[in-house]
Every structure is written in structure tokens, then in C-alpha cells.
Amino acid sequence: MSFSTQFKAEICQAKRHCSSCVQAMLYGMLLFNSGVTSRKIAFISESKDTASQFAYDLVEITGAIMTVSTIDTRSKRSRFHYMASACDERDILEIQNRFFPKGEPDFKQIRTEWMKQNCCKTAFLRGAFLACGVMMDPHSEYHVEFTLPREELCLPLLELLNGFLELDFRVSTRNQHWIVYLKESQQIE
């Protein structure tokens, strides 16, 4: 198990301070995962803990019927991925209405109604990290990054990370993906 996968398992176990924290984390997971569209809710992760937590929290918040399945990817990094998905059209509609009232996710701005308290902003960032983040083992290299599924999310995430956390995240591109990253060891610690 990679360091990043272990770290994500720990994040899934983190205490939520209020009901808005759960919604903020789910919103981060939904917004920053490429499996969410106007017609489907499918959260895909290399971490079984992350996919299971996503499904559990959505069931608790919306009552949706969720399934967690294994996908054999045969990729170099991980043989298996896990997908938590809603299959029923009414459940998909309920999730979309709760998190994306216009029916389609708006990737140009981050909705902040669940982030009035700092604990909720932290929960949102945990969700974003669970969806598209990676952290290298600090014993070998200091590096944390978010590989964004859409370019439009770059600026809103960068503003939230650098403004709220007062860090110096930067932006780069790699293989036609937008990367928001931090390499400075003191800031990562």
C-alpha cells in the first residue's frame, strides 16, 4: 500500500466537527472527481477506503442507494480501482440537486454555503484531496499535489489553498492535466 493510500485512509477516519463538514467533504469529492456529470454519479479511487467513505456519507446525507465495485485497471500504479456509484435516476437527481442546484456542476467557482466555519473548509479540502490528491512519503520526498480533472477548477482551488491555509501552492501542467502542487517541506509538515 502506498503512502498516499495510507494517508487517504487516515483522512477518511478524521472526525467531522459538524454536519456541514460531511457535506463540504462530499462536495469536494464530487467536484474534483472526473466521474461526476449531469447524468451520472461515479466516484473512482485507487483507495477502497475512500470509495467506501464516499458511498457511506452519501447514503447518510441523501438516502441514495450506492454500490461500491472493483475495477481491474491493470495500470502500472495500481491494479485495482474502486468505484462508488449511484444507479437509480432518482438518487442521481437527489445528489445533483443537493450539491449542484443548477443540474450541472459549476467548475468555475466553489460554492461556499457549507464552508462557513474553518472546520468545514478543511473538510472540503480533505474531500478534494481524496478525489484527486497525492502525497509522497516525506521520508523520501516532500511533495503534495492535486491533479485536477478540469482546468476551470485550478484557480478556485489555488485561491482556497493559498488564502485559507496561507501556503504557497503553485500551478503546473503535466500530460495535459492541471497540477496544483506544493514541494516546500516546512509548509507540507
Accessible surface in RSA format (square Angstrom, percent):
REM  Atomic radii and reference values for relative SASA: ProtOr
REM  Chains: A
REM  Algorithm: Lee & Richards
REM  Probe-radius: 1.40
REM  Slices: 20
REM RES _ NUM      All-atoms   Total-Side   Main-Chain    Non-polar    All polar
REM                ABS   REL    ABS   REL    ABS   REL    ABS   REL    ABS   REL
RES MET A   1   169.93  88.0  85.21  56.4  84.72 201.7  95.92  81.6  74.01  98.0
RES SER A   2    64.53  54.5  48.11  64.2  16.42  37.8  53.62 114.2  10.91  15.3
RES PHE A   3    64.20  32.1  55.35  34.3   8.84  23.0  56.14  34.0   8.06  23.1
RES SER A   4    15.37  13.0  14.58  19.5   0.79   1.8  13.78  29.3   1.59   2.2
RES THR A   5    28.15  20.0  27.07  27.4   1.07   2.6  16.40  22.0  11.74  17.8
RES GLN A   6    87.07  48.7  85.08  62.2   1.99   4.7  17.55  37.4  69.52  52.7
RES PHE A   7    58.83  29.4  56.95  35.3   1.88   4.9  58.47  35.4   0.36   1.0
RES LYS A   8    25.98  12.7  25.98  15.9   0.00   0.0   4.12   3.7  21.86  23.3
RES ALA A   9    21.48  19.8  20.99  32.4   0.50   1.1  21.36  30.1   0.12   0.3
RES GLU A  10   116.95  67.1 107.37  81.2   9.58  22.8  41.71  80.7  75.23  61.4
RES ILE A  11    17.03   9.7  14.50  10.8   2.52   6.1  16.92  12.2   0.10   0.3
RES CYS A  12     6.61   5.0   0.96   1.1   5.65  13.3   0.96   2.4   5.65   6.1
RES GLN A  13   142.23  79.5 114.74  83.9  27.49  65.4  45.98  97.9  96.25  73.0
RES ALA A  14    35.23  32.4  20.82  32.1  14.41  32.8  31.84  44.8   3.39   9.0
RES LYS A  15   155.84  76.0 138.14  84.8  17.71  42.2  94.97  85.5  60.87  64.8
RES ARG A  16    50.38  21.2  32.24  16.4  18.14  43.2  18.51  25.3  31.88  19.3
RES HIS A  17   117.23  64.1  86.34  60.0  30.89  79.0  47.76  49.2  69.47  80.8
RES CYS A  18    41.33  31.3  27.57  30.7  13.76  32.3  39.60 100.3   1.73   1.9
RES SER A  19    83.46  70.5  70.26  93.8  13.20  30.4  46.09  98.1  37.37  52.3
RES SER A  20    35.18  29.7  34.97  46.7   0.21   0.5   4.58   9.8  30.60  42.9
RES CYS A  21     0.05   0.0   0.05   0.1   0.00   0.0   0.00   0.0   0.05   0.1
RES VAL A  22    24.72  16.3  24.72  22.4   0.00   0.0  24.72  21.5   0.00   0.0
RES GLN A  23    27.36  15.3  27.36  20.0   0.00   0.0   0.00   0.0  27.36  20.8
RES ALA A  24     0.09   0.1   0.00   0.0   0.09   0.2   0.09   0.1   0.00   0.0
RES MET A  25     0.00   0.0   0.00   0.0   0.00   0.0   0.00   0.0   0.00   0.0
RES LEU A  26     0.00   0.0   0.00   0.0   0.00   0.0   0.00   0.0   0.00   0.0
RES TYR A  27     1.44   0.7   1.44   0.8   0.00   0.0   0.00   0.0   1.44   1.8
RES GLY A  28     0.00   0.0   0.00   N/A   0.00   0.0   0.00   0.0   0.00   0.0
RES MET A  29     0.00   0.0   0.00   0.0   0.00   0.0   0.00   0.0   0.00   0.0
RES LEU A  30     0.91   0.5   0.00   0.0   0.91   2.3   0.00   0.0   0.91   2.4
RES LEU A  31     0.21   0.1   0.15   0.1   0.06   0.2   0.21   0.1   0.00   0.0
RES PHE A  32     1.23   0.6   0.00   0.0   1.23   3.2   0.00   0.0   1.23   3.5
RES ASN A  33     6.57   4.5   5.36   5.2   1.21   2.9   1.16   2.8   5.41   5.2
RES SER A  34    77.87  65.8  61.08  81.5  16.79  38.7  27.59  58.8  50.28  70.4
RES GLY A  35     2.75   3.4   0.00   N/A   2.75   3.4   2.69   7.4   0.06   0.1
RES VAL A  36     1.75   1.1   0.99   0.9   0.75   1.8   0.99   0.9   0.75   2.0
RES THR A  37    52.30  37.2  50.36  51.1   1.94   4.6  47.59  63.9   4.72   7.1
RES SER A  38    45.82  38.7  33.61  44.9  12.21  28.1  13.87  29.5  31.96  44.8
RES ARG A  39   207.74  87.2 188.21  95.9  19.53  46.5  66.95  91.5 140.79  85.3
RES LYS A  40    95.32  46.5  95.32  58.5   0.00   0.0  50.99  45.9  44.32  47.2
RES ILE A  41     0.79   0.4   0.00   0.0   0.79   1.9   0.00   0.0   0.79   2.1
RES ALA A  42     6.65   6.1   6.65  10.3   0.00   0.0   6.65   9.4   0.00   0.0
RES PHE A  43     0.06   0.0   0.06   0.0   0.00   0.0   0.06   0.0   0.00   0.0
RES ILE A  44    64.66  36.8  56.43  42.0   8.23  19.8  56.43  40.6   8.23  22.3
RES SER A  45     8.58   7.3   1.90   2.5   6.68  15.4   7.64  16.3   0.94   1.3
RES GLU A  46    56.55  32.5  42.78  32.4  13.77  32.8  18.68  36.1  37.87  30.9
RES SER A  47     2.02   1.7   1.48   2.0   0.53   1.2   1.29   2.8   0.72   1.0
RES LYS A  48   124.19  60.6 119.66  73.4   4.52  10.8  62.93  56.6  61.26  65.2
RES ASP A  49    63.46  44.5  58.35  58.1   5.11  12.1   6.09  14.3  57.38  57.2
RES THR A  50     0.00   0.0   0.00   0.0   0.00   0.0   0.00   0.0   0.00   0.0
RES ALA A  51     0.00   0.0   0.00   0.0   0.00   0.0   0.00   0.0   0.00   0.0
RES SER A  52    44.56  37.7  40.48  54.0   4.08   9.4  31.23  66.5  13.33  18.7
RES GLN A  53    28.80  16.1  25.12  18.4   3.67   8.7   3.30   7.0  25.50  19.3
RES PHE A  54     0.00   0.0   0.00   0.0   0.00   0.0   0.00   0.0   0.00   0.0
RES ALA A  55     8.17   7.5   8.13  12.5   0.04   0.1   8.17  11.5   0.00   0.0
RES TYR A  56   132.04  61.6 126.60  72.0   5.44  14.2  93.91  70.6  38.14  47.0
RES ASP A  57     3.50   2.5   3.50   3.5   0.00   0.0   0.00   0.0   3.50   3.5
RES LEU A  58     0.00   0.0   0.00   0.0   0.00   0.0   0.00   0.0   0.00   0.0
RES VAL A  59    62.62  41.2  57.99  52.5   4.63  11.2  57.99  50.4   4.63  12.6
RES GLU A  60   112.58  64.6  80.75  61.1  31.82  75.8  19.08  36.9  93.50  76.3
RES ILE A  61    40.69  23.2  22.72  16.9  17.97  43.3  25.16  18.1  15.52  42.1
RES THR A  62    23.39  16.6   0.00   0.0  23.39  55.7   3.79   5.1  19.60  29.6
RES GLY A  63    55.33  68.2   0.00   N/A  55.33  68.2  30.08  82.6  25.24  56.5
RES ALA A  64     1.90   1.7   0.00   0.0   1.90   4.3   0.48   0.7   1.42   3.8
RES ILE A  65   129.46  73.7 123.71  92.2   5.75  13.8 127.65  91.9   1.81   4.9
RES MET A  66    25.32  13.1   0.83   0.6  24.48  58.3   0.83   0.7  24.48  32.4
RES THR A  67    67.33  47.9  62.73  63.6   4.60  11.0  60.83  81.7   6.50   9.8
RES VAL A  68    61.85  40.7  29.05  26.3  32.80  79.0  29.05  25.2  32.80  89.0
RES SER A  69    48.50  41.0  41.43  55.3   7.07  16.3  42.62  90.8   5.89   8.2
RES THR A  70    81.75  58.1  52.74  53.5  29.01  69.1  28.41  38.2  53.34  80.6
RES ILE A  71    57.19  32.5  53.92  40.2   3.27   7.9  57.19  41.2   0.00   0.0
RES ASP A  72    65.12  45.6  37.62  37.4  27.50  65.0  26.55  62.5  38.57  38.5
RES THR A  73    51.40  36.6  22.80  23.1  28.60  68.2  29.67  39.9  21.73  32.9
RES ARG A  74   168.59  70.8 136.62  69.6  31.97  76.1  62.33  85.2 106.26  64.4
RES SER A  75    52.82  44.6  32.49  43.4  20.33  46.8  40.02  85.2  12.80  17.9
RES LYS A  76   215.00 104.9 173.09 106.2  41.90  99.8 124.85 112.4  90.15  96.0
RES ARG A  77   186.81  78.4 149.67  76.3  37.14  88.4  74.74 102.1 112.06  67.9
RES SER A  78    25.95  21.9  17.96  24.0   7.99  18.4  14.87  31.7  11.08  15.5
RES ARG A  79   117.95  49.5 109.17  55.7   8.78  20.9  41.83  57.2  76.12  46.1
RES PHE A  80    79.76  39.9  77.68  48.1   2.09   5.4  77.68  47.1   2.09   6.0
RES HIS A  81    31.29  17.1  31.29  21.8   0.00   0.0  18.44  19.0  12.86  15.0
RES TYR A  82    41.14  19.2  41.14  23.4   0.00   0.0  10.38   7.8  30.76  37.9
RES MET A  83    51.01  26.4  51.00  33.8   0.01   0.0  41.15  35.0   9.86  13.1
RES ALA A  84     0.00   0.0   0.00   0.0   0.00   0.0   0.00   0.0   0.00   0.0
RES SER A  85    12.75  10.8  12.66  16.9   0.09   0.2   7.19  15.3   5.56   7.8
RES ALA A  86     6.24   5.7   0.00   0.0   6.24  14.2   0.00   0.0   6.24  16.5
RES CYS A  87    95.22  72.0  69.42  77.4  25.80  60.6  40.45 102.5  54.77  59.1
RES ASP A  88    52.30  36.6  43.28  43.1   9.02  21.3  21.64  50.9  30.66  30.6
RES GLU A  89   147.92  84.9 140.07 106.0   7.85  18.7  53.64 103.8  94.28  77.0
RES ARG A  90   186.16  78.2 179.61  91.6   6.55  15.6  80.41 109.9 105.75  64.1
RES ASP A  91    21.91  15.3  21.80  21.7   0.11   0.2   0.11   0.2  21.80  21.7
RES ILE A  92    18.34  10.4  18.34  13.7   0.00   0.0  18.34  13.2   0.00   0.0
RES LEU A  93   102.48  57.1 101.59  72.7   0.89   2.2 102.48  72.0   0.00   0.0
RES GLU A  94    68.85  39.5  66.08  50.0   2.77   6.6  19.97  38.6  48.88  39.9
RES ILE A  95     0.00   0.0   0.00   0.0   0.00   0.0   0.00   0.0   0.00   0.0
RES GLN A  96     8.28   4.6   8.28   6.0   0.00   0.0   0.54   1.2   7.73   5.9
RES ASN A  97    80.51  55.5  68.36  66.1  12.14  29.2  22.77  54.8  57.74  55.8
RES ARG A  98    83.29  35.0  67.63  34.5  15.66  37.3  18.75  25.6  64.55  39.1
RES PHE A  99     0.00   0.0   0.00   0.0   0.00   0.0   0.00   0.0   0.00   0.0
RES PHE A 100     4.95   2.5   2.38   1.5   2.58   6.7   4.95   3.0   0.00   0.0
RES PRO A 101    81.05  59.1  54.44  49.6  26.61  96.7  56.17  46.4  24.88 154.6
RES LYS A 102   171.78  83.8 135.84  83.4  35.94  85.6 105.06  94.6  66.72  71.1
RES GLY A 103    29.17  36.0   0.00   N/A  29.17  36.0  26.71  73.3   2.46   5.5
RES GLU A 104    90.83  52.1  86.70  65.6   4.14   9.8  50.09  96.9  40.75  33.3
RES PRO A 105     8.13   5.9   0.72   0.7   7.41  26.9   0.72   0.6   7.41  46.1
RES ASP A 106    46.17  32.3  38.55  38.4   7.61  18.0  23.46  55.2  22.71  22.6
RES PHE A 107    31.08  15.6  27.87  17.3   3.21   8.4  27.87  16.9   3.21   9.2
RES LYS A 108   152.91  74.6 134.99  82.8  17.92  42.7  83.61  75.3  69.29  73.8
RES GLN A 109   101.66  56.8 100.03  73.1   1.63   3.9  25.45  54.2  76.21  57.8
RES ILE A 110    23.10  13.1   8.81   6.6  14.29  34.4   8.81   6.3  14.29  38.8
RES ARG A 111    51.76  21.7  45.57  23.2   6.19  14.7  30.66  41.9  21.09  12.8
RES THR A 112    85.57  60.9  80.43  81.5   5.14  12.2  45.93  61.7  39.65  59.9
RES GLU A 113    71.31  40.9  57.04  43.2  14.27  34.0  41.32  79.9  29.98  24.5
RES TRP A 114    26.24  10.5  25.66  12.4   0.57   1.3  14.19   7.6  12.04  19.5
RES MET A 115     5.81   3.0   1.73   1.1   4.09   9.7   1.03   0.9   4.78   6.3
RES LYS A 116   165.92  80.9 128.74  79.0  37.18  88.5 111.08 100.0  54.84  58.4
RES GLN A 117   104.94  58.7  99.75  72.9   5.19  12.4  33.97  72.3  70.96  53.8
RES ASN A 118    96.92  66.8  91.44  88.4   5.47  13.2  22.44  54.0  74.48  72.0
RES CYS A 119    30.96  23.4  19.63  21.9  11.33  26.6  20.06  50.8  10.89  11.7
RES CYS A 120     1.37   1.0   1.37   1.5   0.00   0.0   0.00   0.0   1.37   1.5
RES LYS A 121    60.58  29.6  60.58  37.2   0.00   0.0  15.54  14.0  45.04  48.0
RES THR A 122    52.78  37.5  52.48  53.2   0.29   0.7  40.84  54.9  11.93  18.0
RES ALA A 123     0.00   0.0   0.00   0.0   0.00   0.0   0.00   0.0   0.00   0.0
RES PHE A 124     0.00   0.0   0.00   0.0   0.00   0.0   0.00   0.0   0.00   0.0
RES LEU A 125    13.99   7.8  12.33   8.8   1.66   4.2  12.76   9.0   1.23   3.3
RES ARG A 126    37.80  15.9  35.34  18.0   2.46   5.8  20.87  28.5  16.93  10.3
RES GLY A 127     0.00   0.0   0.00   N/A   0.00   0.0   0.00   0.0   0.00   0.0
RES ALA A 128     0.00   0.0   0.00   0.0   0.00   0.0   0.00   0.0   0.00   0.0
RES PHE A 129    11.76   5.9  11.76   7.3   0.00   0.0  11.76   7.1   0.00   0.0
RES LEU A 130     1.17   0.6   0.00   0.0   1.17   2.9   0.00   0.0   1.17   3.1
RES ALA A 131    16.10  14.8   0.00   0.0  16.10  36.6   0.04   0.1  16.06  42.5
RES CYS A 132    16.46  12.5   4.98   5.6  11.48  27.0  14.89  37.7   1.57   1.7
RES GLY A 133     0.63   0.8   0.00   N/A   0.63   0.8   0.00   0.0   0.63   1.4
RES VAL A 134    38.44  25.3  38.44  34.8   0.00   0.0  38.44  33.4   0.00   0.0
RES MET A 135    27.65  14.3  26.03  17.2   1.62   3.8  18.18  15.5   9.47  12.5
RES MET A 136    70.86  36.7  67.65  44.8   3.21   7.6  44.14  37.5  26.72  35.4
RES ASP A 137    51.49  36.1  47.89  47.7   3.60   8.5  11.97  28.2  39.53  39.4
RES PRO A 138    45.07  32.8  35.74  32.6   9.33  33.9  36.38  30.0   8.68  54.0
RES HIS A 139   175.24  95.8 136.25  94.7  38.99  99.7 104.13 107.3  71.11  82.7
RES SER A 140    96.23  81.3  56.88  75.9  39.35  90.6  52.61 112.0  43.62  61.1
RES GLU A 141    87.19  50.1  79.29  60.0   7.90  18.8  33.74  65.3  53.46  43.6
RES TYR A 142    70.06  32.7  61.16  34.8   8.90  23.2  37.75  28.4  32.31  39.8
RES HIS A 143    14.62   8.0  14.11   9.8   0.51   1.3  10.96  11.3   3.66   4.3
RES VAL A 144    11.65   7.7  11.65  10.6   0.00   0.0  11.65  10.1   0.00   0.0
RES GLU A 145    10.25   5.9  10.25   7.8   0.00   0.0   0.39   0.8   9.86   8.1
RES PHE A 146     9.08   4.5   9.08   5.6   0.00   0.0   9.08   5.5   0.00   0.0
RES THR A 147    44.61  31.7  38.97  39.5   5.64  13.4  33.11  44.5  11.50  17.4
RES LEU A 148     2.41   1.3   0.00   0.0   2.41   6.1   0.11   0.1   2.31   6.2
RES PRO A 149    42.84  31.2   5.86   5.3  36.98 134.4  15.02  12.4  27.82 172.9
RES ARG A 150    47.34  19.9  39.94  20.4   7.40  17.6  26.02  35.6  21.32  12.9
RES GLU A 151   102.64  58.9  93.27  70.6   9.37  22.3  23.25  45.0  79.38  64.8
RES GLU A 152    78.95  45.3  64.87  49.1  14.08  33.5  25.73  49.8  53.22  43.5
RES LEU A 153     0.07   0.0   0.07   0.0   0.00   0.0   0.07   0.0   0.00   0.0
RES CYS A 154    11.25   8.5  11.25  12.5   0.00   0.0   5.87  14.9   5.38   5.8
RES LEU A 155   111.22  61.9 109.48  78.3   1.74   4.4 110.52  77.6   0.70   1.9
RES PRO A 156    17.88  13.0  12.16  11.1   5.73  20.8  15.01  12.4   2.88  17.9
RES LEU A 157     0.00   0.0   0.00   0.0   0.00   0.0   0.00   0.0   0.00   0.0
RES LEU A 158    33.44  18.6  33.41  23.9   0.03   0.1  33.41  23.5   0.03   0.1
RES GLU A 159   109.10  62.6  95.96  72.6  13.14  31.3  44.00  85.1  65.10  53.2
RES LEU A 160    31.54  17.6  26.46  18.9   5.08  12.8  31.10  21.8   0.44   1.2
RES LEU A 161     3.27   1.8   3.27   2.3   0.00   0.0   3.27   2.3   0.00   0.0
RES ASN A 162    42.91  29.6  34.03  32.9   8.87  21.4  19.05  45.8  23.86  23.1
RES GLY A 163    50.96  62.8   0.00   N/A  50.96  62.8  35.78  98.2  15.17  34.0
RES PHE A 164    52.35  26.2  24.99  15.5  27.36  71.2  33.15  20.1  19.20  55.0
RES LEU A 165    70.60  39.3  53.12  38.0  17.48  43.9  55.97  39.3  14.63  39.4
RES GLU A 166   149.26  85.7 120.55  91.2  28.71  68.4  40.19  77.7 109.07  89.1
RES LEU A 167    45.64  25.4  33.31  23.8  12.33  31.0  36.27  25.5   9.38  25.2
RES ASP A 168    63.82  44.7  61.20  60.9   2.62   6.2  18.56  43.7  45.26  45.1
RES PHE A 169    12.63   6.3   7.88   4.9   4.76  12.4   7.88   4.8   4.76  13.6
RES ARG A 170   133.48  56.0 129.71  66.1   3.77   9.0  32.88  44.9 100.60  61.0
RES VAL A 171    53.84  35.4  25.62  23.2  28.22  68.0  25.62  22.3  28.22  76.5
RES SER A 172    48.90  41.3  39.67  52.9   9.23  21.3  21.98  46.8  26.91  37.7
RES THR A 173    81.11  57.7  60.58  61.4  20.53  48.9  27.93  37.5  53.18  80.4
RES ARG A 174   117.91  49.5 110.19  56.2   7.72  18.4  55.09  75.3  62.81  38.1
RES ASN A 175   126.64  87.3  99.30  96.0  27.34  65.8  32.58  78.4  94.06  90.9
RES GLN A 176   183.09 102.4 142.56 104.2  40.53  96.5  58.33 124.2 124.76  94.6
RES HIS A 177    86.17  47.1  84.58  58.8   1.60   4.1  50.49  52.0  35.68  41.5
RES TRP A 178    76.50  30.7  76.29  36.9   0.21   0.5  64.12  34.2  12.38  20.1
RES ILE A 179     2.96   1.7   2.96   2.2   0.00   0.0   2.96   2.1   0.00   0.0
RES VAL A 180     0.00   0.0   0.00   0.0   0.00   0.0   0.00   0.0   0.00   0.0
RES TYR A 181    48.38  22.6  48.32  27.5   0.06   0.2  18.12  13.6  30.27  37.3
RES LEU A 182     6.72   3.7   5.37   3.8   1.36   3.4   6.72   4.7   0.00   0.0
RES LYS A 183   116.41  56.8 102.64  63.0  13.77  32.8  50.22  45.2  66.19  70.5
RES GLU A 184    90.03  51.7  79.82  60.4  10.21  24.3  38.86  75.2  51.17  41.8
RES SER A 185    39.60  33.5  36.40  48.6   3.21   7.4   9.18  19.5  30.43  42.6
RES GLN A 186   144.77  81.0 128.06  93.6  16.71  39.8  39.14  83.3 105.63  80.1
RES GLN A 187    49.46  27.7  32.65  23.9  16.81  40.0  19.72  42.0  29.74  22.6
RES ILE A 188    32.03  18.2   8.24   6.1  23.79  57.3  12.19   8.8  19.83  53.8
RES GLU A 189   149.35  85.7  84.97  64.3  64.38 153.3  52.73 102.0  96.62  78.9
END  Absolute sums over single chains surface
CHAIN  1 A    10179.0       8332.1       1846.8       5183.4       4995.6
END  Absolute sums over all chains
TOTAL         10179.0       8332.1       1846.8       5183.4       4995.6
